[in-house]
Amino acid sequence: MRVNDCFKKRLLRKIKPDKAKTLKSIEISADKLEKAKIAYEKELYDFCIISGYTSMFHAARALLYKDGIQEKSHYCTVLYIKENYSKEIPYHLIQSLDTFRKERHETLYGLDYKPNEKDARLIIKDAEQFYKTIKEMIK
């Protein structure tokens, strides 16, 4: 699927750019990042993956609100970021967003996946860098 398909299927929709939602989403991103760090300290690696990914998702969503885009799909959010921000956001962070999108899904709904310390450490590192990068971009 491509970004244009996401718009055709109304998984992404044009809206008026919304500064308040942009700022609220980046605020949620910071909060979820802190919760991921707490979960890591308590060795709750599944919660670390969920909170870390949610932090990355809300940071990405802040860019969408800034651009006047409403999302209805995590996958389409990743596609939009790849297509529109691959020059401003390091590619490995966009890939991490997509990888942890899948791992979050497996953490919540899968029967066999169990995150480990290495996964948790990586998502905190990447989520923090992703958050900081996007926070600078929305100023």
C-alpha positions as CSV (number, residue, x, y, z in Angstrom):
1,M,0.0,0.0,0.0
2,R,1.1,3.6,-0.7
3,V,0.2,6.8,1.0
4,N,-2.3,7.7,-1.8
5,D,-4.1,4.4,-1.1
6,C,-4.4,5.4,2.6
7,F,-6.1,8.7,1.5
8,K,-8.4,6.8,-1.0
9,K,-9.4,4.4,1.8
10,R,-9.8,7.3,4.2
11,L,-7.2,5.8,6.6
12,L,-5.6,9.2,6.3
13,R,-7.7,12.3,5.8
14,K,-7.0,16.0,5.2
15,I,-8.1,18.3,8.0
16,K,-7.2,21.8,9.0
17,P,-3.7,21.9,10.6
18,D,-4.2,21.8,14.4
19,K,-1.6,23.4,16.6
20,A,-3.4,22.3,19.8
21,K,-3.5,18.7,18.8
22,T,0.1,18.8,17.6
23,L,1.2,20.1,21.0
24,K,-1.1,17.6,22.9
25,S,0.3,14.7,20.9
26,I,3.9,15.6,21.6
27,E,3.0,16.0,25.3
28,I,1.5,12.5,25.3
29,S,4.7,11.2,23.5
30,A,6.8,12.6,26.4
31,D,4.6,11.0,29.0
32,K,4.6,7.6,27.4
33,L,8.4,7.8,27.0
34,E,8.7,8.3,30.8
35,K,6.3,5.4,31.4
36,A,8.4,3.2,29.2
37,K,11.5,4.1,31.3
38,I,9.7,3.2,34.5
39,A,8.5,-0.1,33.0
40,Y,12.1,-0.8,32.0
41,E,13.4,-0.2,35.5
42,K,10.8,-2.6,36.8
43,E,11.8,-5.2,34.1
44,L,8.3,-5.0,32.7
45,Y,9.5,-5.3,29.1
46,D,6.1,-5.9,27.5
47,F,4.8,-2.6,29.0
48,C,8.1,-0.9,27.9
49,I,7.4,-2.0,24.3
50,I,3.8,-0.8,24.4
51,S,4.6,2.6,26.0
52,G,7.7,3.1,23.9
53,Y,5.8,2.5,20.7
54,T,3.0,4.7,21.9
55,S,5.5,7.5,22.5
56,M,6.8,7.1,18.9
57,F,3.3,6.9,17.5
58,H,2.2,10.1,19.2
59,A,5.3,12.0,18.1
60,A,4.6,10.9,14.5
61,R,0.9,11.9,15.0
62,A,2.1,15.4,16.1
63,L,3.6,15.8,12.6
64,L,0.4,14.7,11.0
65,Y,-1.7,17.2,12.9
66,K,0.9,19.9,12.1
67,D,0.4,19.0,8.4
68,G,-3.4,18.8,8.6
69,I,-3.7,15.0,8.5
70,Q,-6.0,12.8,10.6
71,E,-4.9,9.2,10.9
72,K,-7.1,6.1,11.3
73,S,-4.3,3.6,10.8
74,H,-0.9,3.1,12.5
75,Y,0.4,1.5,9.3
76,C,-0.6,4.5,7.2
77,T,1.0,6.8,9.8
78,V,4.3,5.1,9.2
79,L,3.9,5.3,5.4
80,Y,3.1,9.0,5.7
81,I,6.2,9.7,7.8
82,K,8.4,7.6,5.4
83,E,7.1,9.5,2.4
84,N,7.1,13.0,3.8
85,Y,9.9,13.1,6.4
86,S,12.6,10.7,5.4
87,K,15.0,13.6,4.9
88,E,14.4,15.2,8.3
89,I,14.1,12.0,10.4
90,P,16.9,9.5,10.4
91,Y,15.9,6.5,8.4
92,H,16.7,4.0,11.2
93,L,14.2,5.8,13.5
94,I,11.4,5.5,10.9
95,Q,12.3,1.8,10.5
96,S,12.2,1.5,14.3
97,L,8.8,3.0,14.4
98,D,7.6,0.4,11.9
99,T,9.4,-2.5,13.6
100,F,8.0,-1.6,17.0
101,R,4.5,-1.0,15.5
102,K,4.6,-4.8,14.7
103,E,6.2,-5.7,18.1
104,R,3.6,-3.8,20.0
105,H,0.9,-5.7,18.1
106,E,2.5,-9.0,18.9
107,T,3.0,-8.0,22.5
108,L,-0.7,-7.1,22.9
109,Y,-2.3,-9.9,20.7
110,G,0.3,-12.5,20.0
111,L,0.6,-15.8,21.8
112,D,4.4,-16.5,21.4
113,Y,6.2,-13.1,21.4
114,K,7.8,-12.0,24.7
115,P,9.9,-8.9,24.6
116,N,13.3,-9.0,26.2
117,E,15.6,-6.5,27.9
118,K,17.5,-5.8,24.6
119,D,14.2,-4.9,22.8
120,A,13.2,-2.7,25.7
121,R,16.5,-0.9,25.8
122,L,16.4,-0.3,22.1
123,I,12.9,1.1,22.0
124,I,13.7,3.5,24.8
125,K,16.8,4.7,23.0
126,D,14.9,5.1,19.7
127,A,11.8,6.5,21.1
128,E,13.8,9.2,22.9
129,Q,15.7,10.2,19.8
130,F,12.4,10.1,17.7
131,Y,10.6,12.3,20.3
132,K,13.5,14.8,20.4
133,T,13.8,15.0,16.6
134,I,10.1,15.6,16.1
135,K,9.8,18.1,19.0
136,E,12.4,20.2,17.3
137,M,10.6,19.9,14.0
138,I,7.2,21.2,15.4
139,K,8.6,24.3,17.0
